[in-house]
């Protein structure tokens, strides 16, 4: 009887070890940020910490979430080519973007309404980014004024722009960012017609709270521009965040209006990369809004090479689906100058605030250093396409 029980227990443990649920079971046990071993450990911790509607907003892609899933899964289609007997005793993560030295090629992607995830929101993120010397991009939909975020970060952040349906309002947003000292304007171009966040819509009814204190009209996960600090002093009546009339002439108009560098976020094809260069863009972020733009099913990592080809001398960055230091390395090898993270740092923020964001960055930096060592590339500039191959 004892033998049978022991055998049954062993088989159960073997089944559990092979189960795809195991990472989530481990994540549910995470009670302190410092105990995280992988950024994925923070996902379940964030889910348990957030109200359903706020979790739904963060976790949702569009339609069937195919592009959201593809972003991460596609990194597995690229293999690393490890090199041996190279002195990698002094790994150097430093890189340069627009003539500015960065201590790491990893950057914080913009996400609005971060107080929905933590009471200190973007300020906690800014403190973590400052502590880990990581570039931060602030959303137009920030919960805190850009001036407060800059003060917390210790220097001006990059500013992500949602143009509005009224150009005069857009110009006021741009001028405020420029007056605050922001060196780079990140113009999001993948949300002209809105998005069908079906997963969010299905989760929202589970949240029966009265959200009048944090959402206009008391509706959970309603992230409108009214009441957001960047719109202070701007008439928002009848205004919309999406503008189907946006065209390449809008890039020309922005370039004439501001002294900031203009980076286009949302470019995923060679053709548009060429047009971005022709219209004076200073850089490109290959992005599909974390799977929250079109349901193309095409991952950003699979778009990267052709965008780099079309961009010519322009610096190209990437976000979407990054969960490991190996993912960062693969993107760098395929031509990205820098690599952004979104949901992983938001998981850390939701579960543990500033320490959670810091731990997520620590994990990714440690994994990237290890990958650089295994591939015989102690410096970022040494990482080229020779170190990856398509599976």
Buried (B, 14 or more C-beta within 10 A) or exposed (E): EEEEEEEEEEEEEEEEEEEEEEBBEBBBEBEEBEEBEBBBBBBBBBBEBBBBBBBBBBBBBBBEBBBBBBBBEBBEEBEBEEBEEEEBEEBBBEBBBBEEEBBBBBBBBBBBBBBBBBEBBBBBBBBBBBBBBBBBBBBBBBBBBBBBBBBBBEEBBBBBBBBBBBBEBBBBBBEBBBEBBBBBBBBBBBBBEEBBBBBBEEBBEEBEBEBEEBBBEEEBBBBBBEEBBBBEEBEBEEBBBBBEEBEBEBBEBBBEBBEBBBBBBBBBBBEBBBBBBEBEBBBBBBBBBBBBBBBBBBBBBBBBBBBBEBBEEBBBBBBBBBBBBBBBBBBBBBBBBBBBBBBBBBBBBBBBBBBBBBBBBBBBBEBBBBBBBBBBBBBBEBBEBEBBEEE
